[in-house]
Amino acid sequence: MVPDHTIMSEDEVRTLLAHYNITTEQLPKIFHDDPAVKAINAKVDDVIRVVRISHTAGRAESYRLVIRRPKK
């Protein structure tokens, strides 16, 4: 039920950012203590590729920047 999460290499991130002409800060965020982030041992500032299989769209990729959860 959990989509595939993988840490992107620096080259992959550079290509992604150039393709969309954005910075990492413009990517959607995911907290460092998210169970999926912990499962792949991602660190703060890593970019994660999330791949979902959809009956209508086929394969859908999204990207998330790992950030630290703010302290309360």
Residue frames as qw, qx, qy, qz and C-alpha x, y, z in Angstrom:
[[0.000, 0.884, 0.467, 0.000, 0.00, 0.00, 0.00],
 [0.271, -0.816, 0.126, 0.495, 2.97, 2.36, 0.54],
 [0.654, 0.753, -0.072, 0.017, 4.37, 3.76, -2.71],
 [0.850, 0.057, -0.055, 0.521, 8.01, 3.18, -3.59],
 [0.151, -0.980, 0.119, 0.055, 10.33, 5.79, -2.00],
 [0.851, 0.085, 0.013, 0.517, 13.96, 6.11, -3.15],
 [0.287, -0.790, 0.093, 0.534, 16.70, 8.62, -2.42],
 [0.644, 0.754, 0.065, 0.116, 17.80, 10.44, -5.57],
 [0.728, -0.088, 0.051, 0.678, 21.47, 10.88, -6.45],
 [0.141, -0.641, 0.006, 0.754, 22.98, 14.36, -6.77],
 [0.075, -0.097, 0.644, 0.755, 23.03, 14.00, -10.57],
 [0.048, -0.518, -0.823, -0.229, 19.36, 12.99, -10.65],
 [0.140, -0.768, -0.423, 0.461, 18.43, 15.95, -8.45],
 [0.147, -0.460, 0.277, 0.830, 20.44, 18.35, -10.63],
 [0.021, 0.147, 0.772, 0.618, 18.67, 17.03, -13.75],
 [0.105, -0.654, -0.748, 0.051, 15.24, 17.28, -12.09],
 [0.154, -0.733, -0.226, 0.622, 15.80, 20.86, -10.94],
 [0.105, -0.310, 0.463, 0.824, 17.13, 21.92, -14.34],
 [0.034, 0.333, 0.845, 0.417, 14.22, 20.27, -16.16],
 [0.155, -0.775, -0.612, -0.017, 11.62, 22.17, -14.12],
 [0.244, 0.541, -0.082, 0.800, 13.81, 25.27, -13.58],
 [0.595, -0.735, -0.137, -0.297, 13.28, 25.18, -9.80],
 [0.073, 0.552, -0.700, 0.447, 15.28, 24.97, -6.58],
 [0.377, -0.129, -0.900, 0.177, 15.05, 22.24, -3.95],
 [0.079, 0.182, 0.532, -0.823, 13.19, 24.67, -1.67],
 [0.508, 0.148, -0.182, -0.829, 10.34, 24.75, -4.21],
 [0.439, -0.027, -0.880, -0.179, 9.79, 20.99, -3.94],
 [0.721, -0.528, -0.181, -0.411, 7.03, 19.62, -1.69],
 [0.055, -0.568, 0.704, -0.423, 8.38, 18.67, 1.74],
 [0.852, -0.259, -0.440, -0.117, 8.39, 15.50, 3.83],
 [0.440, -0.791, 0.336, -0.261, 9.47, 15.35, 7.47],
 [0.261, 0.534, -0.794, 0.127, 12.63, 13.50, 8.52],
 [0.304, -0.144, 0.841, -0.425, 10.65, 11.40, 11.01],
 [0.776, 0.217, -0.124, -0.579, 8.12, 10.11, 8.45],
 [0.822, -0.183, 0.538, -0.050, 8.09, 6.29, 8.57],
 [0.826, 0.531, 0.137, 0.131, 8.83, 6.00, 4.82],
 [0.232, 0.872, -0.362, 0.233, 11.82, 8.36, 5.18],
 [0.516, -0.586, 0.598, -0.180, 13.14, 6.37, 8.13],
 [0.925, 0.098, 0.364, -0.047, 12.71, 3.09, 6.23],
 [0.767, 0.566, 0.015, 0.302, 15.09, 4.21, 3.46],
 [0.655, -0.430, -0.066, 0.618, 17.50, 5.99, 5.85],
 [0.319, 0.715, 0.203, 0.587, 17.06, 9.37, 4.16],
 [0.428, -0.341, -0.298, 0.782, 18.63, 12.41, 5.77],
 [0.098, 0.859, 0.246, -0.438, 17.59, 16.07, 5.94],
 [0.147, 0.717, -0.350, -0.584, 18.12, 17.77, 2.54],
 [0.286, -0.012, 0.895, 0.344, 17.85, 14.48, 0.59],
 [0.549, 0.236, -0.181, -0.781, 15.39, 14.48, -2.30],
 [0.436, 0.046, 0.890, -0.123, 13.11, 11.45, -2.49],
 [0.384, 0.076, -0.590, -0.707, 11.38, 10.08, -5.58],
 [0.501, 0.124, 0.709, -0.481, 7.94, 8.64, -4.81],
 [0.270, 0.109, -0.739, -0.607, 6.53, 6.29, -7.47],
 [0.561, 0.171, 0.591, -0.554, 2.88, 5.33, -7.40],
 [0.030, 0.097, 0.875, 0.474, 1.22, 2.86, -9.72],
 [0.407, 0.319, 0.309, -0.798, -2.18, 4.11, -10.83],
 [0.510, 0.370, 0.772, 0.079, -4.90, 2.40, -12.84],
 [0.367, 0.876, 0.294, -0.106, -5.67, 5.68, -14.62],
 [0.097, 0.934, -0.309, -0.152, -2.26, 7.34, -14.92],
 [0.853, 0.331, -0.352, 0.198, -0.08, 4.25, -15.10],
 [0.696, -0.190, -0.301, 0.623, 3.08, 5.36, -13.30],
 [0.069, -0.940, -0.101, -0.319, 3.08, 8.63, -11.38],
 [0.656, -0.004, -0.328, 0.680, 6.31, 10.11, -9.98],
 [0.193, -0.943, -0.076, -0.259, 6.54, 12.86, -7.40],
 [0.586, 0.293, -0.404, 0.638, 9.44, 14.33, -5.49],
 [0.514, -0.831, -0.189, -0.099, 9.90, 15.45, -1.89],
 [0.293, 0.600, -0.479, 0.569, 12.60, 17.33, -0.01],
 [0.681, -0.414, -0.554, 0.242, 13.35, 15.88, 3.43],
 [0.027, -0.665, 0.209, -0.717, 13.16, 18.55, 6.14],
 [0.242, -0.054, -0.782, 0.572, 13.45, 18.53, 9.91],
 [0.308, -0.707, -0.603, -0.205, 10.15, 18.73, 11.78],
 [0.010, -0.621, 0.219, -0.753, 9.96, 22.06, 13.65],
 [0.316, -0.170, -0.784, 0.506, 10.10, 21.78, 17.42],
 [0.287, -0.740, -0.495, -0.353, 7.00, 22.87, 19.31]]
